[in-house]
Amino acid sequence: MTEIIDGNAVASAIRAELSEAIETLADAGHRPGLATVLMGDDPASQTYVNMKQRDCEEVGIEGTHVDVAGDAPAEELFETIDDLNDDPDVHGYLVQAPVPDHIDYQQVIRRIDPAKDVDGFHPENVGRLVAGDARFRPCTPHGVQKLLEATDVSLEGADVTIVGRSDIVGKPLANLLIQKADDGNATVTVCHSRTENLAAKTRSADVVVAAVGVPELIDGSMIGEDAVVIDVGVNRVDADTEKGYELVGDVDFESTKENARAITPVPGGVGPMTRAMLLYNTVKAASIQTGVDVELP
Ligand SMILES: NC(=O)c1ccc[n+]([C@@H]2O[C@H](COP(=O)([O-])OP(=O)(O)OC[C@H]3O[C@@H](n4cnc5c(N)ncnc54)[C@H](OP(=O)(O)O)[C@@H]3O)[C@@H](O)[C@H]2O)c1
């Protein structure tokens, strides 16, 4: 029987452990603080930052939010970043992407103090991850690693095919899974839009991770017998629902679940893990900055 990997359950266990670490920090006088910055009023981004703030409240992290007008000059955003870099009560923060067109996102990332970069996107943190000394693992790849751990799949020597090479998912995940480490040691193939014969590369894999942004690109015929399938994709497609759309992954769930040994649903798979791992990075940042040791899940 195919295992449906319950991301909500794994995330909630992680959050429970984080709550304990948060109380240890708070008892020592250092309640972890996470700030979100939103430039402009993109509705999807607003939803994401609201969810992040709600998550903070639920686990006992002090959440703060800063809005910057969408037409403000870059300098105004940089001043906000500099203030957050200097604020000892903010242990981690992020600038919600996408930023307006007149802002250079790479310049934004480089301005963030790498010690507070809980998204893990600053070049210093990317370099540390590649070198096998990660400070903050980017939230989605880290969440995928935790789901694989919960699924009890042995990565040692396993063939993993990742479809997608973005800076936030595919590339960091590939780098994590090839590390000489218990949660690494895989043989990783990274596919993208120029890959030829994608199906052969997914079919031969023990683990397939889809992070593409194309609804149901991967179907059951592209998955080998007994493979583990992690679907990172979140795509809105028109549907006869109250909202007029539904969310589907990059994997065709119904046909894939026939072959797969285990599969994540969308929603309820990777999404809750990404949110949990942002809290994890915030607690880790607070622990490093305050010198208070805590046990992380
Ligand atoms: N659940 C979560 O928490 C979470 C977090 C992050 C992202 N997501 C979702 O994950 C998906 C991917 O996000 P992303 O930010 O990584 O996307 P992205 O930056 O748009 O990257 C997509 C990748 O897929 C590749 N690709 C596109 N079409 C392809 C095709 N037909 N065959 C093979 N490869 C193809 C692209 O190749 P090229 O490089 O050649 O263009 C690119 O490497 C999206 O649905 C996003 O909403 C979910």
PDBQT file of the ligand as one rigid body, heavy atoms in Angstrom, charges set to zero:
ROOT
HETATM    1  N1  LIG A 301       5.634  23.979  -1.042  1.00  0.00    +0.000 N 
HETATM    2  C1  LIG A 301       6.506  24.946  -0.823  1.00  0.00    +0.000 C 
HETATM    3  O1  LIG A 301       6.790  25.304   0.293  1.00  0.00    +0.000 OA
HETATM    4  C2  LIG A 301       7.182  25.567  -1.990  1.00  0.00    +0.000 A 
HETATM    5  C3  LIG A 301       8.335  26.342  -1.831  1.00  0.00    +0.000 A 
HETATM    6  C4  LIG A 301       8.957  26.837  -2.967  1.00  0.00    +0.000 A 
HETATM    7  C5  LIG A 301       8.416  26.603  -4.218  1.00  0.00    +0.000 A 
HETATM    8  N2  LIG A 301       7.256  25.899  -4.315  1.00  0.00    +0.000 N 
HETATM    9  C6  LIG A 301       6.658  25.556  -5.616  1.00  0.00    +0.000 C 
HETATM   10  O2  LIG A 301       7.576  24.704  -6.284  1.00  0.00    +0.000 OA
HETATM   11  C7  LIG A 301       7.527  24.921  -7.681  1.00  0.00    +0.000 C 
HETATM   12  C8  LIG A 301       8.916  25.302  -8.154  1.00  0.00    +0.000 C 
HETATM   13  O3  LIG A 301       9.319  26.494  -7.525  1.00  0.00    +0.000 OA
HETATM   14  P1  LIG A 301      10.719  27.202  -7.850  1.00  0.00    +0.000 P 
HETATM   15  O4  LIG A 301      10.718  28.502  -7.152  1.00  0.00    +0.000 OA
HETATM   16  O5  LIG A 301      11.802  26.224  -7.612  1.00  0.00    +0.000 OA
HETATM   17  O6  LIG A 301      10.491  27.452  -9.429  1.00  0.00    +0.000 OA
HETATM   18  P2  LIG A 301      11.388  28.162 -10.540  1.00  0.00    +0.000 P 
HETATM   19  O7  LIG A 301      12.361  29.099  -9.940  1.00  0.00    +0.000 OA
HETATM   20  O8  LIG A 301      10.409  28.670 -11.540  1.00  0.00    +0.000 OA
HETATM   21  O9  LIG A 301      12.188  26.943 -11.173  1.00  0.00    +0.000 OA
HETATM   22  C9  LIG A 301      11.533  25.953 -11.892  1.00  0.00    +0.000 C 
HETATM   23  C10 LIG A 301      12.527  24.950 -12.409  1.00  0.00    +0.000 C 
HETATM   24  O10 LIG A 301      11.827  23.967 -13.161  1.00  0.00    +0.000 OA
HETATM   25  C11 LIG A 301      12.462  23.801 -14.440  1.00  0.00    +0.000 C 
HETATM   26  N3  LIG A 301      11.458  23.449 -15.443  1.00  0.00    +0.000 N 
HETATM   27  C12 LIG A 301      10.455  24.215 -15.934  1.00  0.00    +0.000 A 
HETATM   28  N4  LIG A 301       9.732  23.543 -16.844  1.00  0.00    +0.000 NA
HETATM   29  C13 LIG A 301      10.307  22.311 -16.954  1.00  0.00    +0.000 A 
HETATM   30  C14 LIG A 301      10.025  21.164 -17.730  1.00  0.00    +0.000 A 
HETATM   31  N5  LIG A 301       9.008  21.141 -18.593  1.00  0.00    +0.000 N 
HETATM   32  N6  LIG A 301      10.815  20.089 -17.566  1.00  0.00    +0.000 NA
HETATM   33  C15 LIG A 301      11.846  20.088 -16.681  1.00  0.00    +0.000 A 
HETATM   34  N7  LIG A 301      12.154  21.164 -15.925  1.00  0.00    +0.000 NA
HETATM   35  C16 LIG A 301      11.396  22.259 -16.052  1.00  0.00    +0.000 A 
HETATM   36  C17 LIG A 301      13.101  25.133 -14.731  1.00  0.00    +0.000 C 
HETATM   37  O11 LIG A 301      14.156  24.929 -15.663  1.00  0.00    +0.000 OA
HETATM   38  P3  LIG A 301      15.138  26.122 -16.164  1.00  0.00    +0.000 P 
HETATM   39  O12 LIG A 301      16.077  26.372 -15.011  1.00  0.00    +0.000 OA
HETATM   40  O13 LIG A 301      15.820  25.550 -17.331  1.00  0.00    +0.000 OA
HETATM   41  O14 LIG A 301      14.255  27.293 -16.438  1.00  0.00    +0.000 OA
HETATM   42  C18 LIG A 301      13.584  25.554 -13.336  1.00  0.00    +0.000 C 
HETATM   43  O15 LIG A 301      14.839  24.995 -13.049  1.00  0.00    +0.000 OA
HETATM   44  C19 LIG A 301       6.468  26.009  -7.870  1.00  0.00    +0.000 C 
HETATM   45  O16 LIG A 301       5.214  25.381  -8.099  1.00  0.00    +0.000 OA
HETATM   46  C20 LIG A 301       6.431  26.713  -6.533  1.00  0.00    +0.000 C 
HETATM   47  O17 LIG A 301       5.182  27.333  -6.267  1.00  0.00    +0.000 OA
HETATM   48  C21 LIG A 301       6.647  25.370  -3.243  1.00  0.00    +0.000 A 
ENDROOT
TORSDOF 0
